[in-house]
Amino acid sequence: MTKQDLTRQEVTAANRAAWEASAPLHETGPEWLALLDAAAKPGFSTFDATMTEALGARDLTGKRAVQIGCNNARELLSLASFGAIPAAGIDQSERFLDQGRRLAEVAGQAPALIAADIYDLPEGIGSFDFVLITIGVLNWMPDLTRFFEIVASLMAPGAVLMIYETHPVMEMFDPEAASPHEPGFSYFRTEPHVQDDIFTYDGEDHGMGTTSYWFPHTLGEIVTATAQAGLQIDGLEEFGHSNREPEYDLYQGRAAQIPMCFLLTATRGA
């Protein structure tokens, strides 16, 4: 199967169904209760040390922020601790956004949480001063060029884009393989990975779900699509720590360390 075998609409519909099936697993148990409790307290933030440092180095005071692929909005709401206004979050899963509304309520915030296909946004969303994209967004996108054109269209003049994502090199490895440190996939793979399991963040097997499509992209493709959208790339940092599911932790802390995540910042011209 290649990128051309499915329409963009078919991919979006399939992936939305997979996330809707996954959502209930994230709204139960002690971790969800702890998140609700934390969101109600001053200084709420779910960002790791890398993002905390990067956000803290910027003056986000009064900046209207949008997160693309916001999931349950925990990171969007966390931006308030850095002075930003969590104005809007966009995600394809209404069930995850319902969780975000509960978190926003206890946090005393009221962002617009918009359920939409990023490739087919409703009218009137507006523009923003700060755009955030984090782990697990880019690889759901079958068309990076169009994706970043839409991202740029949401940015006010002078707005900043920050992307904190898993490194494309990680797409070469399968932590559950018999030889997990041996590359199992080409870095230049173009066809999507077809998945049928229910995905969560806890590293546990939750059985079969609906079919979804995960698209590998090289770092060159990501950087090029960002630049071609008219954005000025201000920085690209690569890190040797994991910002994804626990099963990938086995790739960090090694003498011959591979890159595991990256932080890209870009600006729209005034």
N, C-alpha and C positions, 0 to 999 in steps of 0.2 A: 504494500500500500504506500502511495506517495502523497505528497501534499495536494497534488492535483486530483486525486481520486474522490475527495470529498469537497463539497462546497463549504464556504466559510460558515454559512448558516447551519449546515448539518453538524459541523464540528462544535459550534457554540451550543446548539441544542443538546447534543450528547453530553458535553462537559457540564452544562448547567444541571442536567438530570443527575449526573454522578455526584455533584456537590450537594444537591438537594438531598440525595440519599445519605450522604455523609453527615450532614448537619446535626441530626439528633444525637449523634455520639458525642458531640462537643458541648452539649447542654445538660449534662448529667454528671453526677459524682463530685468528689471533693475539689477537683481542679476548677470546675465551673463555679462552685460556691466561693472558692477562694478568689477567683477573678472578680466576681460580683462584689465581694467584700473589699477588695483592693481598689476597685473603680470608685468606690464611695469615699475614699480617703484623699486628702490633699497630696499633690505630688505624684499622682498615679502615673506609672509608666511601665510598659512591658518591653522596652527596648534593651538590647544587650549593650555591653560596654562600648563596642565599636560605634553603634548608632548614637548612643548617649554622648559620646565625645564629638561626633560629627555634627549633631544637632546643636549641642551646647556651644560649638564654635561659631555658630551663625546667630545673627540677630533676627529672630522670628517674631519679635513682639508685634502683635497686631496684624500679622500676615494671615490672609485667608488661605487655608490649606485644603487640598483635596487628596484623597488616597484612592488610587485606581487598583481594584482588586482588594478591597478593604476587608473582606471576610466578615468577622463579627465586630469590626470597627475598634478593636482594642488598641491598635497602634494609632489610628486616627485620633482617638480620644486622648492618647498619651501625648500627643503634640501640644496639648494645652499646658503641660508642665514646662515647655520650652518657650512659652509666650505666644504661640500661634493660636489662631482661631480655627478649630476643627469645623470647617464650613460644610464639607460634603464628602461622602464616600460612595464609590461606585462598585458594585459587585453584581454578578449574574445570579446569585443565589438569594432569593427572598427569605429563605429560612435562616441563613446566616445573618442577614440584615435584621431580622426580627430579634436575634440575640443582641445585635449591636444596639438596637433601640432600648433593650432592657439595660444594657451597660450604660448607655448615654443617660438614661433616666436617673440611675443611681449616682452617676457622676455629675449630674446637674448641668448637662450639656444638651444641645439640640441641633446636631448636624443634620443636613439633608442626606438621607441614606437612600440611594437610588438603585433600584433593581433594573439592570439593563445590560444588553450586549454592548460591549465597548465599541464595536464596529457599527452600531446602530443606536446612537444615543438620542434621547428625546431632546426637543428644542428647549432653549432657555436655561440651560444649566449654568451658564455664565463663565467667567474666567477667574483665575486664582493666582495668588502670589507665590505659592509653594505647592509642588506636586510630589507626592511620595509613591514609590513603587517598591515593594519588598518581596521577600522570598516566595517563590511559587506563583509568579504572575506571567513572566515572559514566555515560559514554556507551554502555556495554554494558548498562545497566540500563533495561528497558522501564517499570518501575514505581518511581519514586523514593520515593514515599510509603512503600511497603512496605519498600523497601531501607533507608531510614533508621530505620524501626521496628526492623528486625533489628539494625542497627548499634547502636542504643540498648540493645537487649537484651543485647549483649555487653559493655556498659560497667558497671563497678562504680560504686557511689555515689562521686561526686567525680571520676570518670574524665574524661580529656580526649580529645577527637577533634580530629585535625588533618588537613585536606584540602588538598593542593597539586595543583591540577589546571589543565588548559588552560582558558582563559577561553571562555565560550560565544560571545562575539563572533567568535572564530576560526572557528566553524562556518559563518560566512557566506562564507568565502573558500576558493578552490581555488588552491593555489600552482602547479598545472600548467595552469591556464586560460590562454587567449591574453592576457587582461587580468587578471592575478592580483590587482591591487589594487581591482578593481571587485567589489562584493558579488555573489556568484552564487547565494546562497540566503537566504531570509528568516530573520531572527533568530527568528521565531516558528513556524518549521517544526515540525510535529508528527510527520510520518511518518519512519520510519527511512531512513537511507542503506543501500542494499543493495550489498554489496561481494563481489567474486569473486576478487580478487587475494590473493596471499600477502603478509601484512604483516610488516614488520620495522622496525627502528629506524635502519637505515643509509641510508635514502633511495633505495635501489636497487630496480629492478624485478625481482622474483623469479618473475614469471609468475602463472598462474592457480592458485587454490586451491579452497576450498569456499566456499559462500555464507555470509556473516555479516551482522549487522544492527547498525548504529551509530545510536543515538538521540540527537538533539540535545535539550538542555534549556536553558532560560533561567536566568540567575543568580537571578532571582526564584523560579523553581521549586525550585532547589537550596536556597536560604535558607529558603523556606517549608517544604519537606519536613523540613529539619533541625529547625526550630522546632516543627513539629507532632509530631515524634517525642518531644518533651518535653525537648529539649536547649536549654541557654542559650547563645546565640551571643556569644562574647567578643570576636571581632574578624574583620574581613574586609578583607584587603589585596589590591590589584590591581597588577599589574606589567606593564611594557612589554617584557619579555624573553620568549623562547620556552623552554619546557621540554618540547617535543615533537620530532618528527622534523626532520632537518636542512633539508628543503625549506621549512619554515616560517620559517627564519631571515630570509628576504627581507622579512618584515613588521616587523622590529625595527630600532631605530636610525634612525627617521624623524622629521622635524620634526613631522608630524601623526601622532603615535604612537597606535595602538590598544592596548587592553588585551589581553595575550596569555596571562596566567596569573593565578591568584589563590590566596591562602592563607586558608582559613577555619578558625577554632578555635572549639570549642564544649565545654561542660561538662555532665555529667549531675549533677543535684542530689544532695546528700548524703542 
